[in-house]
Amino acid sequence: MFKKPVTSLKSSSNLRSSDRRRFQNETYDAYPQLKQQYTEENTHLMPDTLQSAKFVSHIERPGVIYTANGNPLWFKMLDTPPIPTVYTMWQHPTMLPTLYTWGPVVQKLMEGADLMIPGLVYGPEGTLPQVNQGDLVAISIRGYKYPLAVGTMVAPSSSIKVRSGMKGKAVIILHVYNDFLWAMGDKSGPPELKDISDDEYIEDSDDDDQQEDSSPATTAVPDSPEPPKPDEPAPPTEAAPPTEAAPPTEVAHSMNYTTAEIDDLLKQSLYQGLLFKLTPEKMASVLPISVSSLYTAYILPSRPRRGGLEVDIKKSSWKKVQKFLKAIEKTGLLKLKEQRGETTVMSINWSHPSLQGVAPYKTVEKLMAEQQSSSSAADPDQHQQQQGSASADASAGQIQVLDIYKPIGSSATLFEAAKKDKSAMYSSVEVRQVVLDYIKTENLVDPKNQKMITIDALLTDAILNKSEYQTVHKLGRDQIVQRLLPKMQPFHLVTLPGKDPILKKGAPKTIEVLQEIRQGRKTVTKLTGMESFGLEIDDLCKELTKLCASSATRVPKKFIMVNDKTAKGKGRK
């Protein structure tokens, strides 16, 4: 989870005494042995200097990091108990059930792999600890007592047979020594550890055991399964609700997708968007639709949530949306038509084999909706930085507005250098990811200060004013994104409850509310600007009449004069 830097990290703030006690009690509930230890010692687990900072990981999972004395001690995501970092586990090495492996396998975990079943070895007791699916476990080298990683079980330990030929994942790694979470601290090494690649820690193993486990470095590398076929749901690697199928990226845990995998994931996103966003019931009101609108409003939001932001048309074999959908048209799923130089989707074959047996999965759109909900509830200031879904919550009765940006000018050059489609549209979260990917590819992080980014020639053209060319040489990640967004062409996606998203050019306009005193003490409230959000004025008047227990009127059409200057000759009124 922390194999890459987090995409967003807020400033740390001191926890109030009440919040610190609440977090400590939550931790005690999750780890009763710690409560017993500190109760007997008459001390507290959480130091008075404990601080918290909100973050969003590179796989778009929001959470909170808790630090003290310069070291991250705990982290927490949505619906998880407090999870200890290696700094905390080195102080309490037995707080979690421990699974054991070989040194070379741990090196693979540090490179971003999950722990595979062939990489497991029995611990000192000669068995695996009794843990259930989804339980937190620590991971260490056989013969070494201090944990080096923490993760969640993919399957119960009772179903895992060591050295039986079983394959697949045993543990999904959340945090490991030497990752970016560890690097936020003082970067101290594990206690009494000489070399992870050493075999000095192996004890009580006979020749047969050593022979059978002599090549863990290769068995620890995650399998690279082929992406599932369109009509074949992907097997989950994490516990998922029974009503929701696991997305294909739950199998392909690595984010380094091949071109073939990108192609397949784009097809999966198309099928998902057609069946569960556009839907046969809404087809009549949506079609015809331009291929660019279909891509932006239906395909991109329907990408699988894990790793979905890595999937875009530029990385596919088609390179362009038009070529992609023309290839789909040849299969008989869609019917396209050229109109005034623009390709439009005219009809959809809902009985096509590719749409049969497709199950819903967790999408990028749902992920962003969760981020919006959690951030707006916990931190109103962060709400504007983490844009939510434009339609996921529309069914709750609220109009959703999502800001979208299209690269133009120097920003388009930057996107092209980052190997992104400069003709596509991006949410602010996706723009940030493009910037982070470009920073990593070009190795622009300041080695002396990891929070600062060196401004190269492309970034200079894209975000700096001419007067800053000779004076500004380094900026923070958030500063770069905040400067880049105004350089891009703004659009916004408006979603009304029960209706399909509407893409509009420009930034969303504000609704003006004006209160006036009329005829003595009578108060009149005037609303203007609702039309830009697709609201029907007649319906709005009726609703306001009910909600406010008052009268609501609109200006009759006969008093509205439209001066059409686009007509030839004199204007039409």
C-alpha positions as CSV (number, residue, x, y, z in Angstrom):
1,M,0.0,0.0,0.0
2,F,2.9,2.3,0.6
3,K,5.2,1.0,-2.1
4,K,4.7,4.4,-3.8
5,P,4.5,7.8,-2.2
6,V,1.0,8.9,-1.0
7,T,-0.8,11.1,-3.5
8,S,-2.0,13.5,-0.8
9,L,-0.7,14.1,2.7
10,K,-2.2,16.8,5.0
11,S,-0.2,18.7,7.6
12,S,0.1,16.9,10.9
13,S,-1.8,18.3,13.9
14,N,-1.7,17.5,17.6
15,L,-4.5,15.3,18.9
16,R,-6.7,16.7,21.7
17,S,-6.6,14.8,24.9
18,S,-10.1,13.4,24.3
19,D,-9.3,12.3,20.8
20,R,-6.1,10.7,21.9
21,R,-7.9,8.8,24.7
22,R,-10.6,7.7,22.2
23,F,-7.9,6.5,19.7
24,Q,-6.1,4.7,22.5
25,N,-9.3,2.9,23.6
26,E,-10.0,1.9,20.0
27,T,-6.5,0.4,19.9
28,Y,-6.9,-1.4,23.2
29,D,-10.1,-3.0,21.8
30,A,-8.2,-4.3,18.8
31,Y,-5.2,-5.4,20.8
32,P,-6.2,-6.5,24.4
33,Q,-2.7,-7.6,25.3
34,L,-1.5,-4.1,24.9
35,K,-4.2,-2.8,27.3
36,Q,-3.2,-5.4,29.9
37,Q,0.5,-4.5,29.6
38,Y,0.0,-0.8,30.0
39,T,-2.6,-1.2,32.7
40,E,-0.2,-3.3,34.7
41,E,2.5,-0.7,34.1
42,N,0.1,2.2,34.9
43,T,1.2,4.0,31.8
44,H,-0.4,5.0,28.5
45,L,0.2,3.5,25.1
46,M,-0.3,6.7,23.2
47,P,2.3,9.5,23.9
48,D,1.1,13.0,24.7
49,T,2.9,14.2,21.5
50,L,0.7,12.0,19.2
51,Q,-0.2,13.8,15.9
52,S,-2.5,12.8,13.0
53,A,-2.4,13.6,9.3
54,K,-4.9,12.5,6.6
55,F,-3.6,10.9,3.5
56,V,-4.6,9.3,0.2
57,S,-2.5,6.4,-1.0
58,H,-1.3,5.8,-4.5
59,I,-4.1,3.3,-5.0
60,E,-6.6,6.0,-3.9
61,R,-7.4,4.7,-0.5
62,P,-7.9,7.5,2.1
63,G,-6.7,7.1,5.7
64,V,-5.0,8.7,8.7
65,I,-1.3,8.4,9.8
66,Y,-0.5,8.8,13.5
67,T,3.0,10.0,14.4
68,A,5.0,10.8,17.5
69,N,8.6,11.9,17.9
70,G,9.1,11.9,14.2
71,N,8.0,8.3,13.5
72,P,4.8,7.0,12.1
73,L,3.4,4.6,14.7
74,W,-0.1,3.7,13.5
75,F,-2.2,4.2,10.4
76,K,-5.9,3.6,9.8
77,M,-8.2,3.3,6.7
78,L,-11.9,3.3,6.4
79,D,-13.5,0.5,8.4
80,T,-10.2,-0.8,9.7
81,P,-8.8,-0.9,13.3
82,P,-5.6,0.9,14.0
83,I,-2.8,-0.8,12.2
84,P,0.8,-0.7,13.7
85,T,3.8,0.3,11.7
86,V,7.1,-1.5,11.9
87,Y,8.3,1.1,14.4
88,T,5.5,0.1,16.7
89,M,5.8,-3.7,16.1
90,W,9.5,-3.5,16.9
91,Q,8.5,-2.3,20.4
92,H,5.7,-4.9,20.6
93,P,6.9,-7.9,18.5
94,T,4.2,-10.2,19.7
95,M,1.2,-7.9,19.3
96,L,0.1,-9.7,16.1
97,P,0.1,-13.3,15.0
98,T,3.3,-13.8,13.0
99,L,3.8,-15.7,9.7
100,Y,7.4,-16.6,8.7
101,T,9.2,-16.7,5.4
102,W,12.7,-16.4,4.0
103,G,14.9,-13.4,3.7
104,P,14.8,-13.2,-0.2
105,V,11.0,-13.3,0.0
106,V,11.0,-10.3,2.3
107,Q,13.1,-8.5,-0.3
108,K,10.4,-9.2,-2.8
109,L,7.8,-7.8,-0.4
110,M,9.9,-4.6,-0.1
111,E,9.7,-4.3,-3.9
112,G,5.9,-4.3,-3.8
113,A,4.9,-8.0,-4.0
114,D,2.3,-9.7,-1.8
115,L,3.2,-12.8,0.2
116,M,2.5,-15.9,-1.8
117,I,1.6,-19.3,-0.3
118,P,4.8,-21.0,-1.7
119,G,6.9,-18.4,0.3
120,L,5.5,-19.5,3.7
121,V,7.5,-21.6,6.2
122,Y,6.4,-22.9,9.5
123,G,7.3,-21.0,12.6
124,P,9.1,-22.2,15.8
125,E,6.0,-24.1,16.8
126,G,6.0,-26.0,13.5
127,T,2.5,-24.7,12.6
128,L,0.9,-21.6,11.3
129,P,-1.0,-19.4,13.7
130,Q,-4.8,-19.7,13.7
131,V,-6.0,-16.7,11.9
132,N,-9.1,-16.0,9.7
133,Q,-9.6,-14.4,6.3
134,G,-9.1,-10.7,6.6
135,D,-7.2,-10.8,9.9
136,L,-4.1,-8.7,10.4
137,V,-0.8,-10.6,10.6
138,A,2.8,-9.7,11.0
139,I,5.5,-11.2,8.7
140,S,9.1,-12.0,9.7
141,I,12.1,-14.1,8.7
142,R,12.2,-17.6,10.2
143,G,14.3,-17.4,13.4
144,Y,14.0,-13.6,13.7
145,K,11.5,-12.3,16.2
146,Y,10.9,-8.8,15.0
147,P,8.1,-8.2,12.4
148,L,9.2,-6.7,9.0
149,A,5.7,-6.3,7.4
150,V,2.0,-6.3,8.2
151,G,-0.9,-7.4,6.0
152,T,-4.3,-9.1,5.9
153,M,-4.9,-12.8,5.3
154,V,-6.4,-13.7,1.9
155,A,-7.6,-17.0,3.2
156,P,-7.8,-18.6,6.7
157,S,-4.6,-20.3,7.8
158,S,-6.4,-23.5,8.4
159,S,-6.9,-23.8,4.6
160,I,-3.2,-23.2,3.8
161,K,-0.9,-26.2,3.6
162,V,2.8,-25.2,3.6
163,R,5.0,-27.0,1.0
164,S,2.0,-28.8,-0.4
165,G,2.2,-27.3,-3.9
166,M,-0.6,-24.8,-3.2
167,K,-0.3,-21.5,-5.1
168,G,-1.9,-18.1,-4.8
169,K,-1.7,-15.2,-2.3
170,A,-1.5,-15.8,1.4
171,V,-1.2,-12.2,2.6
172,I,-2.0,-8.8,1.0
173,I,0.8,-6.5,2.2
174,L,-0.3,-3.2,3.7
175,H,3.1,-1.9,5.0
176,V,6.6,-3.3,4.9
177,Y,10.0,-2.2,6.2
178,N,11.7,0.1,3.8
179,D,8.5,1.4,2.1
180,F,7.4,5.0,1.9
181,L,5.6,4.9,5.2
182,W,8.7,3.7,7.0
183,A,10.7,6.4,5.2
184,M,8.5,9.1,6.8
185,G,10.2,8.2,10.1
186,D,13.8,8.3,11.2
187,K,14.6,5.3,8.9
188,S,16.1,3.2,11.6
189,G,16.6,-0.4,10.8
190,P,15.1,-3.5,12.5
191,P,16.6,-4.4,15.8
192,E,19.5,-6.9,15.7
193,L,19.0,-7.6,12.0
194,K,22.3,-8.2,10.2
195,D,21.2,-8.8,6.6
196,I,17.8,-9.7,5.2
197,S,19.3,-11.9,2.6
198,D,21.3,-13.9,5.2
199,D,20.3,-17.4,6.2
200,E,21.7,-17.0,9.7
201,Y,18.2,-16.8,11.2
202,I,17.2,-20.3,10.0
203,E,17.0,-22.7,12.9
204,D,16.1,-26.3,13.3
205,S,15.6,-27.0,9.6
206,D,16.6,-30.3,8.1
207,D,18.1,-30.8,4.6
208,D,14.7,-31.7,3.1
209,D,13.2,-28.4,4.3
210,Q,16.1,-26.4,2.9
211,Q,15.8,-28.2,-0.4
212,E,12.1,-27.6,-0.7
213,D,12.3,-23.9,0.2
214,S,15.6,-23.2,-1.5
215,S,14.1,-20.9,-4.2
216,P,11.7,-18.6,-2.4
217,A,12.8,-15.5,-4.3
218,T,11.0,-16.8,-7.4
219,T,7.9,-18.2,-5.6
220,A,7.3,-15.0,-3.8
221,V,6.7,-13.0,-7.0
222,P,3.0,-12.5,-7.6
223,D,1.4,-14.5,-10.4
224,S,0.6,-12.6,-13.5
225,P,-2.7,-14.1,-14.5
226,E,-4.2,-13.2,-17.8
227,P,-7.1,-10.7,-17.5
228,P,-10.5,-12.4,-17.3
229,K,-12.6,-12.8,-20.4
230,P,-15.5,-10.3,-20.7
231,D,-18.1,-12.9,-19.7
232,E,-16.0,-14.4,-16.9
233,P,-15.9,-12.7,-13.5
234,A,-12.5,-12.3,-11.9
235,P,-11.8,-14.3,-8.7
236,P,-11.4,-12.0,-5.7
237,T,-8.2,-11.8,-3.7
238,E,-9.9,-9.9,-0.8
239,A,-13.1,-10.5,0.9
240,A,-15.9,-8.8,-1.1
241,P,-19.6,-8.4,-0.5
242,P,-21.5,-11.3,-2.1
243,T,-23.6,-8.9,-4.1
244,E,-20.6,-7.3,-5.9
245,A,-18.2,-9.1,-8.1
246,A,-14.4,-8.4,-7.7
247,P,-13.0,-6.2,-10.5
248,P,-10.4,-7.7,-12.8
249,T,-7.7,-5.6,-11.1
250,E,-8.2,-7.5,-7.9
251,V,-6.4,-10.3,-9.7
252,A,-3.8,-8.2,-11.4
253,H,-2.5,-6.5,-8.2
254,S,0.5,-5.0,-9.9
255,M,-0.1,-1.6,-11.5
256,N,2.3,-2.2,-14.3
257,Y,-0.2,-3.4,-16.9
258,T,0.7,-4.6,-20.3
259,T,-0.9,-3.2,-23.4
260,A,-3.1,-6.3,-23.7
261,E,-4.2,-5.9,-20.1
262,I,-5.1,-2.2,-20.7
263,D,-7.1,-3.2,-23.8
264,D,-9.0,-5.8,-21.8
265,L,-9.7,-3.4,-18.9
266,L,-11.0,-0.8,-21.2
267,K,-13.4,-3.3,-22.7
268,Q,-14.4,-4.3,-19.1
269,S,-15.0,-0.7,-18.3
270,L,-17.1,-0.2,-21.4
271,Y,-19.3,-3.2,-20.6
272,Q,-19.6,-2.0,-17.0
273,G,-20.5,1.5,-18.1
274,L,-23.1,0.4,-20.6
275,L,-24.9,-2.1,-18.3
276,F,-24.8,-0.2,-15.0
277,K,-24.5,3.5,-15.9
278,L,-26.1,4.0,-19.3
279,T,-28.5,1.0,-18.9
280,P,-31.1,-0.1,-21.4
281,E,-33.8,1.9,-19.6
282,K,-32.0,5.2,-20.1
283,M,-30.8,4.5,-23.6
284,A,-33.5,6.4,-25.4
285,S,-32.7,9.6,-23.5
286,V,-28.9,9.2,-23.9
287,L,-28.4,8.1,-27.5
288,P,-27.1,9.3,-29.8
289,I,-24.0,10.3,-27.9
290,S,-20.5,11.3,-29.1
291,V,-17.7,8.9,-28.5
292,S,-15.8,11.4,-26.4
293,S,-18.8,11.9,-24.1
294,L,-19.3,8.1,-23.8
295,Y,-15.6,7.8,-22.9
296,T,-15.7,10.6,-20.3
297,A,-19.1,10.1,-18.7
298,Y,-19.4,6.3,-18.8
299,I,-16.2,4.4,-19.5
300,L,-13.7,6.3,-17.4
301,P,-15.9,6.3,-14.2
302,S,-16.5,2.5,-14.7
303,R,-12.8,1.6,-14.5
304,P,-12.1,-0.8,-11.6
305,R,-11.2,1.0,-8.5
306,R,-7.8,-0.7,-7.8
307,G,-5.4,0.5,-10.4
308,G,-8.2,1.9,-12.6
309,L,-6.5,5.4,-12.8
310,E,-3.6,3.7,-14.5
311,V,-5.9,2.7,-17.4
312,D,-6.4,5.2,-20.2
313,I,-6.8,5.0,-23.9
314,K,-3.3,6.4,-24.6
315,K,-1.7,3.2,-23.1
316,S,-3.9,0.9,-25.1
317,S,-3.2,-0.6,-28.6
318,W,-5.8,1.8,-30.1
319,K,-4.4,5.1,-28.7
320,K,-7.6,6.9,-29.5
321,V,-11.2,6.6,-28.4
322,Q,-12.5,6.6,-31.9
323,K,-10.3,3.7,-33.0
324,F,-11.3,1.8,-29.8
325,L,-15.0,2.1,-30.4
326,K,-14.7,1.4,-34.1
327,A,-13.0,-1.9,-33.1
328,I,-15.9,-2.6,-30.8
329,E,-18.3,-1.7,-33.6
330,K,-16.8,-4.5,-35.7
331,T,-17.9,-7.0,-33.0
332,G,-21.5,-5.9,-33.4
333,L,-21.9,-4.4,-30.0
334,L,-22.2,-0.7,-31.1
335,K,-23.3,1.1,-34.2
336,L,-21.5,4.3,-35.0
337,K,-22.1,7.2,-37.4
338,E,-20.0,10.1,-38.6
339,Q,-21.7,13.4,-38.2
340,R,-20.0,16.7,-39.1
341,G,-16.6,15.3,-38.5
342,E,-17.6,13.7,-35.1
343,T,-18.2,10.0,-34.4
344,T,-21.5,9.3,-32.6
345,V,-22.8,6.1,-31.0
346,M,-26.3,5.6,-32.5
347,S,-27.4,2.2,-31.0
348,I,-26.3,-0.6,-28.7
349,N,-26.9,-4.3,-29.1
350,W,-27.9,-5.3,-25.6
351,S,-28.1,-9.0,-26.5
352,H,-24.5,-9.1,-27.6
353,P,-22.5,-12.0,-25.9
354,S,-20.0,-9.5,-24.4
355,L,-22.8,-8.0,-22.2
356,Q,-24.0,-11.4,-20.9
357,G,-23.0,-12.5,-17.4
358,V,-21.3,-9.2,-16.6
359,A,-21.5,-8.5,-12.8
360,P,-21.0,-5.1,-11.2
361,Y,-17.8,-4.4,-9.4
362,K,-16.3,-1.5,-7.4
363,T,-15.4,1.3,-9.7
364,V,-13.3,4.4,-9.7
365,E,-16.5,6.5,-9.5
366,K,-17.6,4.7,-6.3
367,L,-14.1,5.2,-4.8
368,M,-14.2,8.9,-5.4
369,A,-17.6,9.1,-3.9
370,E,-16.3,7.4,-0.8
371,Q,-13.4,9.9,-0.7
372,Q,-15.8,12.8,-1.1
373,S,-18.1,11.5,1.6
374,S,-15.3,10.9,4.1
375,S,-13.4,14.1,3.4
376,S,-16.4,16.4,3.5
377,A,-17.6,14.8,6.8
378,A,-14.2,14.9,8.5
379,D,-12.6,18.0,6.9
380,P,-14.7,20.6,5.0
381,D,-11.5,22.3,3.7
382,Q,-10.3,19.0,2.1
383,H,-13.6,18.5,0.4
384,Q,-12.7,20.8,-2.5
385,Q,-9.4,19.0,-3.1
386,Q,-10.8,15.6,-3.3
387,Q,-13.6,15.7,-6.0
388,G,-16.2,13.0,-5.6
389,S,-18.3,11.1,-8.1
390,A,-20.6,13.1,-10.3
391,S,-23.4,10.6,-10.1
392,A,-22.8,8.1,-7.4
393,D,-24.8,10.1,-4.8
394,A,-27.3,11.6,-7.2
395,S,-29.9,9.0,-6.2
396,A,-29.8,10.5,-2.7
397,G,-31.6,13.6,-4.0
398,Q,-28.6,16.0,-4.5
399,I,-27.2,17.5,-7.7
400,Q,-23.6,16.4,-8.1
401,V,-21.1,18.6,-9.9
402,L,-17.7,17.3,-10.9
403,D,-15.0,19.6,-12.2
404,I,-13.1,18.1,-15.2
405,Y,-10.1,19.5,-17.0
406,K,-8.8,19.2,-20.5
407,P,-5.1,19.8,-21.3
408,I,-4.4,22.8,-23.6
409,G,-1.3,24.7,-24.7
410,S,1.7,24.0,-22.4
411,S,-0.3,21.7,-20.2
412,A,-1.1,19.5,-23.2
413,T,2.7,19.3,-23.8
414,L,3.2,18.1,-20.3
415,F,0.5,15.4,-20.6
416,E,2.0,14.3,-23.9
417,A,5.4,14.0,-22.2
418,A,3.7,11.9,-19.4
419,K,2.3,9.6,-22.2
420,K,-1.3,10.6,-21.4
421,D,-4.0,11.4,-23.9
422,K,-4.0,15.2,-24.3
423,S,-7.4,15.1,-26.0
424,A,-9.0,13.4,-23.0
425,M,-10.6,15.0,-19.9
426,Y,-9.4,14.4,-16.3
427,S,-10.7,15.0,-12.8
428,S,-8.5,16.8,-10.4
429,V,-7.6,13.5,-8.8
430,E,-6.4,12.1,-12.1
431,V,-4.5,15.3,-12.9
432,R,-2.7,14.9,-9.7
433,Q,-1.8,11.3,-10.5
434,V,-0.5,12.4,-13.9
435,V,1.8,15.0,-12.2
436,L,3.0,12.4,-9.7
437,D,3.8,9.9,-12.4
438,Y,5.7,12.5,-14.4
439,I,7.7,13.5,-11.3
440,K,8.6,9.9,-10.7
441,T,9.5,9.2,-14.3
442,E,11.7,12.2,-14.6
443,N,13.2,11.7,-11.2
444,L,12.4,15.3,-10.1
445,V,12.2,14.8,-6.3
446,D,14.7,16.9,-4.4
447,P,17.1,14.3,-2.7
448,K,17.7,16.8,0.1
449,N,14.0,17.5,0.7
450,Q,11.6,14.8,-0.4
451,K,8.6,17.2,-0.2
452,M,10.0,19.5,-2.9
453,I,10.0,18.9,-6.6
454,T,12.6,20.3,-9.1
455,I,10.8,22.4,-11.8
456,D,12.1,21.2,-15.1
457,A,11.6,22.9,-18.5
458,L,8.2,21.4,-19.2
459,L,6.9,22.2,-15.7
460,T,8.3,25.7,-16.1
461,D,6.2,26.3,-19.3
462,A,3.2,24.6,-17.8
463,I,2.8,26.3,-14.4
464,L,5.1,29.3,-14.0
465,N,4.6,32.9,-15.1
466,K,7.4,34.5,-17.1
467,S,8.5,36.6,-14.1
468,E,9.1,33.4,-12.1
469,Y,11.3,31.6,-14.7
470,Q,14.5,32.7,-13.0
471,T,13.3,32.8,-9.4
472,V,11.2,29.6,-8.8
473,H,13.1,26.4,-9.1
474,K,11.3,24.1,-6.6
475,L,7.7,23.7,-5.5
476,G,5.7,21.2,-3.5
477,R,3.5,18.6,-5.2
478,D,0.2,20.3,-4.2
479,Q,1.5,23.6,-5.4
480,I,2.3,22.2,-8.8
481,V,-1.2,20.7,-9.1
482,Q,-2.9,23.9,-7.9
483,R,-0.9,25.9,-10.5
484,L,-1.6,23.4,-13.3
485,L,-5.4,23.2,-13.0
486,P,-6.0,26.8,-14.0
487,K,-3.8,26.3,-17.1
488,M,-6.2,23.6,-18.3
489,Q,-9.6,24.1,-20.1
490,P,-12.4,23.7,-17.5
491,F,-15.5,21.6,-17.9
492,H,-17.9,20.3,-15.4
493,L,-20.2,17.2,-15.2
494,V,-23.7,17.8,-13.8
495,T,-25.7,14.9,-12.6
496,L,-29.3,15.3,-11.5
497,P,-31.1,12.6,-9.4
498,G,-32.3,9.8,-11.7
499,K,-30.8,11.4,-14.8
500,D,-27.6,10.9,-16.8
501,P,-24.6,13.2,-16.5
502,I,-24.5,16.3,-18.6
503,L,-21.0,17.5,-19.7
504,K,-20.8,21.3,-19.9
505,K,-18.0,23.6,-21.0
506,G,-16.4,26.0,-18.5
507,A,-16.5,26.2,-14.7
508,P,-19.9,25.8,-13.0
509,K,-21.8,29.0,-12.5
510,T,-23.1,30.0,-9.1
511,I,-26.7,30.3,-8.2
512,E,-27.5,33.7,-6.8
513,V,-29.9,34.1,-3.9
514,L,-31.1,37.7,-3.4
515,Q,-33.4,38.7,-0.5
516,E,-35.3,42.0,-0.6
517,I,-38.0,43.8,1.5
518,R,-41.1,44.5,-0.6
519,Q,-44.3,46.3,0.4
520,G,-43.4,47.1,3.9
521,R,-42.3,44.0,5.8
522,K,-42.8,41.4,3.1
523,T,-39.6,39.5,2.2
524,V,-39.0,38.3,-1.3
525,T,-36.2,35.9,-2.2
526,K,-35.0,35.8,-5.8
527,L,-33.1,32.8,-7.3
528,T,-31.2,33.1,-10.5
529,G,-28.8,30.8,-12.3
530,M,-30.6,27.4,-11.7
531,E,-30.9,26.7,-15.4
532,S,-27.2,26.0,-15.8
533,F,-27.7,22.9,-13.5
534,G,-30.5,21.5,-15.6
535,L,-33.3,22.3,-13.2
536,E,-36.8,22.7,-14.5
537,I,-38.1,26.0,-13.2
538,D,-41.7,24.9,-13.0
539,D,-40.8,21.9,-10.9
540,L,-38.5,24.0,-8.7
541,C,-41.3,26.5,-8.1
542,K,-43.7,23.7,-7.0
543,E,-41.0,22.2,-4.7
544,L,-40.2,25.5,-3.1
545,T,-43.8,26.2,-2.5
546,K,-44.0,22.9,-0.5
547,L,-40.7,23.3,1.4
548,C,-41.1,27.0,2.3
549,A,-44.8,27.1,2.8
550,S,-44.9,30.1,0.6
551,S,-45.7,31.2,-3.0
552,A,-43.2,30.8,-5.8
553,T,-43.5,32.4,-9.3
554,R,-41.4,32.7,-12.4
555,V,-41.3,35.3,-15.1
556,P,-43.7,34.4,-18.0
557,K,-42.0,33.6,-21.3
558,K,-43.8,36.5,-23.0
559,F,-41.7,38.9,-20.9
560,I,-38.4,37.3,-21.9
561,M,-36.8,38.7,-25.0
562,V,-34.1,36.7,-26.8
563,N,-31.9,38.7,-29.2
564,D,-30.4,36.1,-31.6
565,K,-27.4,37.8,-33.3
566,T,-26.3,34.6,-35.0
567,A,-28.9,34.9,-37.7
568,K,-27.9,36.5,-41.0
569,G,-29.0,40.0,-41.6
570,K,-30.7,41.7,-38.7
571,G,-31.0,40.1,-35.4
572,R,-34.0,37.9,-34.6
573,K,-36.0,38.8,-31.4
